[in-house]
Amino acid sequence: MSDAITQCPGVATFDYDVWSLRYPALKCYIGEDLAQSYFDEAGLYLNNTPLSIVRDVGKRAVLLGMLTAHLALLNLPTSQGGLGGSVGRVSSASRGSVSISTDFGPQTADAAWFNQTQPGAAFWVATRYLRQMAFVPGRSTRPRIWP
C-alpha cells in the first residue's frame, strides 16, 4: 500500500507485531511482507475504507487480522501447519493406503470457506450481525395502493 492510503483516516493499518502476537504459530512461517500482502487481500473480503460497513476502525483492524490469518493458513503448506489444499472438514479417514474425505456439511458455501480455519470461523461468527436484515426507521411498512 502507498503511504497516502496507509495514513488515511478511517482506514485500518496492519501492525505485524500485534498480529504475530495474536497468531504466534504463523509468525514462524509468515514474514512481515507476506502478512501485509494477505492483509491487503483481506480488504477484498471486508472493505477497509472510510465507507466500510464496520465503522469502528479498531474493530475492523481485528476482523482484518482474522482474515489475514485465515488467508495465511489457507496458503501454507501442510508441512508448516497449513491445510495443504484440502477444503472442508474431515468426514472420514483411513490408514492403509491413506485416504481422507472432506465435506462442508450443511452450511452455505460462504460459511464453508470461512470455517476451514479457526481464524476464519471466528471471523464468520464475529460478523454475523453484518449478514442480518437491517431495520430502516421511518419507512412505511404498509403497501402502497395505486389508484
CORZIVEN-V663821 format. One record per pair of residues at least 6 apart in sequence whose ideal C-beta (glycine too) atoms are under 7 Angstrom apart, sorted by the first residue. I is the first residue (numbers start at 1). J is the second residue. Records with the same first field share a line. If there is no record, write none. Layout:
I->J, J
This chain:
1->40
5->11
6->13
10->49, 50, 57
11->48, 49, 50
12->48, 57, 60, 61, 64
14->36, 39
16->32, 35
19->35, 65, 68
20->27
22->65
23->69
25->81
26->69, 72
29->76, 80
30->72
35->68, 72
38->68, 71, 72
39->64, 68
41->71
42->64, 67, 68, 71
43->64
45->67
46->54, 60, 63, 64, 67
47->53
48->60, 64
52->60
53->130
54->60, 63
63->123, 126, 127
66->119, 122, 123
67->123
69->119
70->114, 117, 119, 120, 123
73->82, 83, 117, 119
74->83, 116, 117
75->82
76->82
77->84
78->84
83->116
86->102
87->102, 116
88->102, 103, 104, 112, 116
89->102, 103, 105
90->100, 102
91->101, 102, 103
92->101
93->100
104->112
107->115
111->124
114->120, 121, 123, 124
115->121, 124
